[in-house]
Amino acid sequence: MIATKAYAVQDAASPLGPWNFERREPGPHDVQIEILYCGVCHSDIHQVRNEWGNSIYPMVPGHEIVGRITKVGDYVTRFKVGDLAGIGCFVDSCRECDPCHAGEEQYCITGGASTYNGYEMDRKTHTYGGYSTHIVTDEKYTLKVSDKLPLEGVAPLLCAGITTYSPLRHWKVGKGHKVGVVGLGGLGHMAVKLAASMGAEVTMLSTSPSKEADAKRLGAHHFSLMTDKEQVKQLRNKFDFIINTISAPHDYTTYLNLLNLDGVMICLGVPPEPSIVPAFNLIMGRRSIAGSLIGGIRETQEMLDYCAEHNITSDVEVIDIKEINTAYERMLKGDVKYRFVIDIASLKK
């Protein structure tokens, strides 16, 4: 077994703190990764605090992981010791259902193995995430990471990056399309960067005028203030797609009215309460509301390669692991541009 240092939470009301546990030794098809950086996703907060009602304690969060291979199993062919590698939101799946065969493991019908707050496919062994010094995974669920980009900026691509890349690819967004992005946070800032890089005309839809300069710095061509009724009126029937990243309660109807014929609003954020959508807002214009999760292993690798080629990373603030509880509170206040990333070297001190 591999002695592993981590930060964990013991119950929904406690702060994260130091915790030691043991990882398994790499099997024939496994790689062992020394974790260098781990991004801090908003879903970490939801799960640490049991806001989704499925939390397993003790919990080691973190599913935006980059590091370096330190050991490989006898049958590993894709990696060697010294390679950079990444782990996203899941570490295994059933490998037998139609989505798995199609390379869409994130939609595994039997339910895959989440990187943390879940179980391995034996449904007995708890999974622990990237707020830790090491992780061991099957090479099939491990991503190759380029050395062309700063690793701290690459880490959030394993969740925020693929969560926004996947729907853009699925709906074939590109030149000639008009895309609205709702919410300039961890997901929203990646949606702006990626959609703009693919040739779409991007408009940031925000309720905060202070975000205009940043939105345009990130690649948005236009900025519209959703609290200005005249600006909203001018946006009616404008967009082919709206990428909605908001996780707080909000009115979907306002944004549906901005879609043109056959327009699609793609929901990436998960508000805590169901949203009311009048049928007429869909019928008039043959509009659609869709959802999208992350991507499969193949698409996540494609995203990492695309970002390396186009010099795209997440905008991050690197923190010491000891700052994680403060970082959570700052995230809840929107006080981060745009992703916290833990320097795991601080865990070894």
N, C-alpha and C positions, 0 to 999 in steps of 0.2 A: 504494500500500500504506500501511497505517496502523501507525506505530511504536507498539509496545505493551510496557509494562513488566509483568513478572510474577514470581512465585515458581514455580520448577520443581524437579523432581527428575531427576537424570541417570541413575540406576540404582537398583536395589532396596536397595542398602546405604548410599546417600548421604542426607544431610539435604536438605531443601528450601532453595533459595537463590535470589538474584536472577538473572533471565534475561530477555533482551530478544528479541522476535521481531516479525513483521509479520502483521497481519490483512489480509484482502482489503478493498478498497473496497466499499461497499454497491452491490449490483446493483439492477435496477429494482424488485424486490420485497423488498429487504432494508431493515433498520433498523440503525443503528449506535447502540450503547448505551455510555455512560460508566458503568462499574460503580461503585456506591457501597458496597454491602455484599455479602459472600459468606459463606454459612454453611459450616461445616466438618462434613461428614458422616462417619460411621464408615467408610463405604465408601471415602472418600478414603484412609484408612490402608491398607485392604486392597489398593487398587490401586497406591498409591505403593510398597508393599513387595512387590508381585507375589504376594500371597497367594492370588489367584484364578487365577494362571498366564497372564494375558492382557495383561500390561502392555506399553505402548509408550512408549519413552523418546526424547527428553526428554518429561516429562509435566507439564502445568499442571493441577492438580486444580480442583475446584469446580463444583457444579451446583445451588447454591441462590443464585441471582443476582438482585439488584435494582439498578436504576440509572435513568438518565434518557436519553431519546432525544436524540442530538445531530445525526443526519443521517438522512434517509429517501430511498429510491429513488423514481424518477419515477412508479411505478405503485402505491405504497403508499397504502392508503385507511384503514387502521384506526388509524394513529398519525401524530402530528405532532411536530416538534421541541419539546422541553420536557416531553413526556409521561413519566410514570413507567412502567417496564416491568420484566418479570421473565422469567427463563429458568430452566427446570427441567432435568430429567435428559437430555433429548434435543433436538436442534435440527433434525431432519428425519426423514423416513421414506419408504417407497417410494410412498405415496399411491395405490396401486393394489390392494393385497390387501384381503380382506374386513375384517380388523380396522381398517385405515386408513379404509376407507369408512364403518365403523361409529363412527368417532371414538375408536377404541381403539388409537391409534398406538403406544402403549407395547408392544403385542403384535405389532407389524409382523412378518409372516411372513418377509420377507427380511432383517429386522434393520435397525432405524433407525440414525440417526447419533447416537451418544452425545455429550453436551456436551463431554466430554473422554475421553482414553484410547480414542479411536475414530477413525473416518474419516467424512468427508463421504460423500454417496451416490455420489460418483464412485469410492469405495473406494481412493482414492489420497491425498487431502488429509487430514492429521492434524487432529483437533479438539483445541483447547486451551480449558481452562475458566476459571472465574471468579476464580482467584487472580491477576487481571490487571486492567489499567486500562480495557480496552475489549473489546467483543465485537460481532460482526456476524452477524445471523441473518435468516432469512426471516420476514416479519411473521406468517405462518400459524403459526409455532412460537414466537411471542412473546406473553407474557401482559400484560394490563392490570393495573396495580397502583394501588390506591386511595391517596389521600393522607390518609385518615382514621386510619391506624395508623402507629406508628413503624417506619421501614423496616428497621431492624436486627432487629426482631422478626418482620417479614414474610419476610425472606430464607429461613429454614428451612422455611417453609410450602411452598416449591417442591419439597422432597423429603419431609421428615418430616411435613409437614402433609398432602400429597396421599397419601402412602403409608398413612396411617391413615384419612383421609377416604374414599378409594375403596372399601375393603371395607365400611365402615359404610354407605355408600350402596348398594353392590351387594346386600348382604343386608338392606337396608331396616331397619336398626336404629333403634329409636325408643322411644316411650313404651310401657311395659309389658314391655320386654325387660330381662333381667338379663345384664349384661356383666362378665366378668372381664378385667382387664388384667394381663399378666405382664411385669414389667420396667419400672422407672420411670427411663427414660433419655430420649434425644432423641425416639424414637418413642413410648415409653410415656406420656410426659407429654402429648403431643399426643392420643393415644388417649383418655386420661382426659378432657381438656378437651372434645374433640369429641363423644364418646359422651354425656357428661353434658349438653352443650348440646342434644343431639337428644332428650333426655327419657329416656334409659335409666338404669336403676339400676346404678351402677358400683361394682365392688369391686376394689381394688388387691390383687393377689396377689404377695407379696414375701417374700424371705428375710431382709430387713433391717428390724428394728423401728424403726430411726431414720428410716425413710422415711414413717412413718404421718402425721405432721403435714403434710408436704409434699403427700402424696397427697390429703389432705382439702382442703388449700388450693387444689389444682388442680381440685377438683370431685368427687373420689371420695366416694361415700356411705358406703362401708365399707372396712375394711382387714383383711386376713387374713394371718397369719404362716404361711408354708408349712412352717416348721420345727416348728410345733406340731401334733402328730399329732391332737389333739382338735379343733382348729380345722379341719384338713383333713377330718376325718371328718364334721363338720357341714356341709361344703360339697358333699358328694356329691350329684350330680343337681340342682345348683342353677342352673347357668347355661345360657342360650340360646346365648350366644357367648362365646368366650374369644379375646382378641386377644393373641397370643404374639409379643413383640418380642425375645426373647432370642436372641443370636447365639452364645452359648457352649454347649458340650455340656450337655444336661440331659435328664431323663427325661420324655418326652411322656406316658407312661402316667398319671402322677400327675394331670396336668391333664385328660386325657380323661375320667377318672372323675368329674370335677366337672361334666360336661355332662349336661343332662337329655335327654329323648327328642328325637331329631332335632337335638341340639345340634351346633354347628360350632366347631372350633378353627381360627382363621385364623392361619397362620404368616407373619410379616413378617420375623423375624430369620432369619439363615442360619448355623446352626452349621457348623463346619468338617468334622464327621464325620456320616455318616448316622445317623439315630435308629432304634432298633428299636421297632416298634409291634405288640404282639400283636393278632391279628385279633379276639379276643374283646372287647377294649376298644372296638372299633368296632361289632361285631355287637350287643352287649348295649346297647341304647339307640339303635340305628340312628344312631350318631354319625358325624361326618365330620371329616377333616382337610383343610383347603383352604389354598391359598396365594394371595397377591395381590401384584402389583407396585406401580407408581405408578398414575397416571391418565393418560388422554389429554388433549389440549389443551383440549377442551370441558369435561371434568370438572375439570381443574385451574383453569380460569377460574371455574367454578362454586364451587369450594372457596375461592378468593381472595375472591370476592364474598360468600360466606357468612361468612367470617372477618371481613371488614370490617363486615358488618351486625351480627354478634354480638360484636364487639370481642375477637376471639381472635387472639393472637400466640404465638409460641414464647418461652419464658423463655430469655434469652440472656446470655452474657458477651462483651462486645465486646473484641477484642484488636487490637493492632498486628500487622501482617504479620510483623514480626521475631520475634514470639512463637510462630509457628506450630509449630515443632518441639517446643517445650515443651508446647504445647497438645495435640499428638498423644500425648505421654507421659501427660499428665494424663487424656486421654480413656480411655486403656487402663486407668487406675486408677479410672475412674468419678468423677474429680474435676472435674465440671462440672455445673451446673444451668442449662439442660439441653442447651444448644447453644452452641458457640463460633461467633462471627461476626466475620469480618475487616472492619475499617474500611479500605476500599481507599484512602482518602485517605492512609493511612500508607505506601502503596506509592509515592506520588508525591513523597515527601520526599527 
